[in-house]
Amino acid sequence: MPTFRVPLKATIDDSYDIEIGERLFDTLIPDLTGGLFPGVHRLAVITDRNVEELYGRELLALLERAGLAASMFSFPAGERYKTRETKAAIEDSLLDAGYGRDSAVIALGGGVVSDLAGFLAGTFARGIPFAVYATTLLAAADASIGGKTAVDTPRVTNIIGLFHQPKKVYIDTHSWNTLTDAEIRNGLAETVKHACLGDRSFFEYLEGHVDAFAGRDQNGRAIDPEVAARVAASNCMIKHKVVAGDVREKNLRQVLNLGHTLGRALEPLANYTLSHGEAVSIGLAFQLKLGERLGYVGAADRDRVVKLLERIGLPMSLPAGLPVERIIASMHTDKKSRRGEIRFVFQKGIGDMMRFEGGAYSRPVPDGVLASVLEESY
Ligand SMILES: NC(=O)c1ccc[n+]([C@@H]2O[C@H](COP(=O)([O-])OP(=O)(O)OC[C@H]3O[C@@H](n4cnc5c(N)ncnc54)[C@H](O)[C@@H]3O)[C@@H](O)[C@H]2O)c1
């Protein structure tokens, strides 16, 4: 039988801008009328019900005023709605409303919205463009960079999805003022993680300025916009540097797991009573302790990180009453564990990461060592 080879080598330019500022609808609208999505005639604003109320209606009115054809598609807020079912329901609504290949998506909200809406955009009509308008500190810090989109299943989180890069990301730091303190802490946990893994001077900046996030009050006093802008920019730069060095998650990207090996294991064990940020904070503190035991980080640097997490109001102790064996068993089921080994990434001091044999950023840690460090509590 003859064989025909289909040559499919592609050079793709997926570059996009991330704009950081306050109240960015004023730049989003001119971007849209100016051709951010060439050939697109209809926009779908995908958001959750909280953000719809806070910002969605205002955006829709502005889009209509600018003469753009747009509708809003919202779903109940929360991780438990980041599912295939929610995606399918929105897809059906889009089809009912006549959306097709000449459409684009605006993901307005936090990481749940950008993950779900980005995934939907990546598969709808075999892929339509999307933009992210990030309204949480966590989405700004983490979810809007890297092009990873996904939904959860009852068994595993973020397992069904694809890489689909947005055309532009807007980080509206003014919208952080309506976040709850718990959501701010969630974002700050990932922010501290970024500083620890990649930028000592940013860590020092956080030591000097993190109280700006605690300064919000009922009378509408806002987070200092300069601090917010610096935090957003440094987060983007650190995450971008990691992702650009390893777009498809071969090695370097593992450093983003700092604090997550234990953190992810704790979330289900604590029946999701710990927020993701709280779990990551406990994981960061544990990794420091383990790293100190293994000689990767000194006591002075460890104390500085612990102090910063404490000031933010993040926990460092394991939830009471959790048997160490269950924690270790849960870490073994992590989707990132390999060949039955629990692998960790470690800080090398503050702002740098350890490298191991063959240049790997992670190393296996025997269960016995994990158990003995888990048994000592902070
Ligand atoms: N794709 C990635 O690379 C990546 C990276 C990190 C996290 N994530 C994902 O991000 C999600 C977590 O992100 P998140 O914390 O932004 O979750 P989220 O989108 O659920 O937002 C948290 C809560 O804040 C509300 N909210 C959003 N913006 C608001 C605002 N400005 N004011 C008041 N309330 C507001 C939301 O309605 C929600 O209730 C997880 O699903 C996680 O898997 C993805």
The ligand as an SDF file (V2000), in Angstrom:
LIG
                    3D

 44 48  0  0  0  0  0  0  0  0999 V2000
   -5.1680   27.6640   34.3560 N   0  0  0  0  0  0  0  0  0  0  0  0
   -4.2480   27.8500   35.2570 C   0  0  0  0  0  0  0  0  0  0  0  0
   -3.0520   27.9090   34.9720 O   0  0  0  0  0  0  0  0  0  0  0  0
   -4.6680   28.0240   36.6880 C   0  0  0  0  0  0  0  0  0  0  0  0
   -3.7390   28.4210   37.6420 C   0  0  0  0  0  0  0  0  0  0  0  0
   -4.1650   28.6120   38.9370 C   0  0  0  0  0  0  0  0  0  0  0  0
   -5.4940   28.3940   39.2920 C   0  0  0  0  0  0  0  0  0  0  0  0
   -6.3650   27.9910   38.3430 N   0  0  0  0  0  0  0  0  0  0  0  0
   -7.7670   27.7590   38.6820 C   0  0  0  0  0  0  0  0  0  0  0  0
   -8.3280   28.9560   39.1740 O   0  0  0  0  0  0  0  0  0  0  0  0
   -9.4100   28.6410   40.0290 C   0  0  0  0  0  0  0  0  0  0  0  0
   -9.3420   29.5030   41.2620 C   0  0  0  0  0  0  0  0  0  0  0  0
   -9.3690   30.8490   40.8720 O   0  0  0  0  0  0  0  0  0  0  0  0
  -10.1840   31.9460   41.6800 P   0  0  0  0  0  0  0  0  0  0  0  0
   -9.7730   31.9240   43.0970 O   0  0  0  0  0  0  0  0  0  0  0  0
  -10.0920   33.2200   40.9230 O   0  0  0  0  0  0  0  0  0  0  0  0
  -11.6530   31.3010   41.6540 O   0  0  0  0  0  0  0  0  0  0  0  0
  -13.0870   31.8530   41.2600 P   0  0  0  0  0  0  0  0  0  0  0  0
  -13.1360   32.2080   39.8300 O   0  0  0  0  0  0  0  0  0  0  0  0
  -14.0580   30.8440   41.7400 O   0  0  0  0  0  0  0  0  0  0  0  0
  -13.2520   33.1800   42.1260 O   0  0  0  0  0  0  0  0  0  0  0  0
  -13.3720   33.1060   43.5180 C   0  0  0  0  0  0  0  0  0  0  0  0
  -14.6830   33.7440   44.0170 C   0  0  0  0  0  0  0  0  0  0  0  0
  -14.5750   35.1670   43.8670 O   0  0  0  0  0  0  0  0  0  0  0  0
  -15.7090   35.6580   43.1600 C   0  0  0  0  0  0  0  0  0  0  0  0
  -15.2180   36.8520   42.4500 N   0  0  0  0  0  0  0  0  0  0  0  0
  -14.5030   36.8970   41.3090 C   0  0  0  0  0  0  0  0  0  0  0  0
  -14.1070   38.1470   41.0850 N   0  0  0  0  0  0  0  0  0  0  0  0
  -14.6120   38.9250   42.0730 C   0  0  0  0  0  0  0  0  0  0  0  0
  -14.5040   40.2920   42.4210 C   0  0  0  0  0  0  0  0  0  0  0  0
  -13.7800   41.1300   41.6960 N   0  0  0  0  0  0  0  0  0  0  0  0
  -15.1350   40.7190   43.5410 N   0  0  0  0  0  0  0  0  0  0  0  0
  -15.8360   39.8570   44.3210 C   0  0  0  0  0  0  0  0  0  0  0  0
  -15.9330   38.5470   44.0810 N   0  0  0  0  0  0  0  0  0  0  0  0
  -15.3260   38.0900   42.9640 C   0  0  0  0  0  0  0  0  0  0  0  0
  -16.1710   34.5180   42.3090 C   0  0  0  0  0  0  0  0  0  0  0  0
  -17.5320   34.6560   41.9790 O   0  0  0  0  0  0  0  0  0  0  0  0
  -15.9180   33.3330   43.2320 C   0  0  0  0  0  0  0  0  0  0  0  0
  -16.9810   33.1990   44.1350 O   0  0  0  0  0  0  0  0  0  0  0  0
   -9.3280   27.1500   40.3090 C   0  0  0  0  0  0  0  0  0  0  0  0
  -10.3260   26.4840   39.5850 O   0  0  0  0  0  0  0  0  0  0  0  0
   -7.9590   26.7610   39.7860 C   0  0  0  0  0  0  0  0  0  0  0  0
   -7.9070   25.4380   39.3240 O   0  0  0  0  0  0  0  0  0  0  0  0
   -5.9830   27.8160   37.0540 C   0  0  0  0  0  0  0  0  0  0  0  0
  1  2  1  0
  2  3  2  0
  2  4  1  0
  4  5  1  0
  4 44  2  0
  5  6  2  0
  6  7  1  0
  7  8  2  0
  8  9  1  0
  8 44  1  0
  9 10  1  0
  9 42  1  0
 10 11  1  0
 11 12  1  0
 11 40  1  0
 12 13  1  0
 13 14  1  0
 14 15  2  0
 14 16  1  0
 14 17  1  0
 17 18  1  0
 18 19  2  0
 18 20  1  0
 18 21  1  0
 21 22  1  0
 22 23  1  0
 23 24  1  0
 23 38  1  0
 24 25  1  0
 25 26  1  0
 25 36  1  0
 26 27  1  0
 26 35  1  0
 27 28  2  0
 28 29  1  0
 29 30  1  0
 29 35  2  0
 30 31  1  0
 30 32  2  0
 32 33  1  0
 33 34  2  0
 34 35  1  0
 36 37  1  0
 36 38  1  0
 38 39  1  0
 40 41  1  0
 40 42  1  0
 42 43  1  0
M  CHG  2   8   1  16  -1
M  END
$$$$
